[in-house]
Amino acid sequence: MNNYRPISLLTTISKILEIIMYKRLAQYFESNKFLTSAQFGFRKGFRIDDAVFSFLNRTIMLLDKRKHVGGIFCDLTRHFDCVNHNILLHKLQYYGITGSSLSWFKSYLENRKQKVCLSPNALDQVASSKWKVVVNGVPQGSILGPLLFIIYLNDLPYGLQQDSLPIIYADDTSVLLTANNEAELKNKINYELDYLTQWFSANGLVLNMGKTNIMKFTPNTRQNETFQIIYHNKILTGTNNTKFLGLELDKNVNWKKHIQKILPKLSSACYLIRKMYSSCNLNTLRMIYFAYFHSAMEYGIIFWGDCGKQKNIFAAKKNTQNYDWITIKGYMQNALL
């Protein structure tokens, strides 16, 4: 039940007003350069590839200089639902949103209500809860919600250490740290964890330490020692791989884990196309290919496509070599090559 999230049902008039205010608010923040450069989500001209490149490029450069490099990969609990309205309004006011404009946003956030309805049962009865006022959170499914959320997180990077590299994509927050030795790296990780925990707590957000990962990067694939830090008298063990913006990132940056993750998806897609080949027309097969094979293979390929493990991906095309259809085979081979 904790995985369910409310989706706002908005009227047409509300959507029109949101579009107008969204354009004005986004232009105001971008023209005045208020938004932090660490935020890549929900911004025009910023892509998820840019965020991944910024993180990986800095990591590889530091490893080439034989620096000790570590990363903190944060996991937030119910981030969109935990935005405090009063804090958000204070932040808007700090950035110059005052007077009637601030009152508009206050009216937009206040007195929203929600309830839960269950589908009719065998007796055609519908069970529902009572209406309750939403006291926290930005409306999910709305046009303004994502922009208000990144404004809410906008001041997070400014308390980090100067040589740290924060990468934020919507709520996905990662921090790259560098040091001259392992002891210094552990101290920096402790400092940043303290700051992140305090900032999230002060802003009404919850940092899930159970799913927050720390990882020390190393170019040596044979180096298997365990990386541990002591944080508030608790031993936190570093992970060897973690999910980073949809990619499976490992401490050696060799993409072995990512290849292992997507191979089963590609094999399933090849099996599906083989089974559907005799009963589907060409357009349907193309839809299946792009939905199940191409989308899984293409994501992040600019980063992992030249790694030493990509030959396992190329082997997937063997499943299509016996087909008597040129177009789909061409799609598969061109994508793989």
Disulfide bonds with the S-S distance in Angstrom:
none
